[in-house]
Amino acid sequence: MHRDHTLAGEPTVSPVVLPELGPAAPRTEAVRPVSALDEVPVTISVVAGRARLTMGAVERLEPGSIVELDRLPEDAAEVFVNGVLAATGDVVVVDGVLAARIGEFRTGRR
């Protein structure tokens, strides 16, 4: 229905005529398999711990300062995928660089 307003402000209602729809066009694009997601880049972040400081404490940080984190060395680190917690794991050193060994998935995947 279509509404027109008269000069007095009272709406009048008149039917709207829609054109007939024909058959749907055949789908020409192929449905992409889930494996197409294999090429989507994501960002992985590994968090070994967190600290809460005041701005004053942050301003006083200097080279050599120590910031105490909220975890013990044996506690698992959190592994985030695009900012979403996906797993926990251990921080390890592989060929001289830090890495994460996945321990448990949080997404129910495994």
Residue pairs with C-beta under 8 A, 6 or more apart in sequence:
1 13
1 14
1 15
1 16
2 13
2 14
2 15
2 16
3 11
3 12
3 13
4 11
4 12
4 14
5 11
5 12
6 12
42 81
42 82
43 81
43 82
43 83
44 79
44 80
44 81
44 100
45 79
45 80
45 83
46 77
46 78
46 79
46 80
46 89
46 91
46 98
46 100
47 77
47 78
47 80
48 69
48 71
48 77
48 91
49 69
49 70
49 71
49 75
49 77
50 69
50 70
51 67
51 68
51 69
51 70
53 67
61 67
71 77
76 88
76 89
76 90
76 103
76 104
77 88
77 89
77 90
77 91
77 100
78 85
78 87
78 88
79 85
79 86
79 87
79 88
79 89
79 100
79 102
80 86
85 106
86 105
86 106
86 107
87 102
87 103
87 104
87 105
87 106
87 107
88 102
88 103
88 104
88 106
89 100
89 101
89 102
89 103
89 104
90 100
90 101
90 103
91 98
91 99
91 100
92 98
92 99
92 100
92 101
93 99
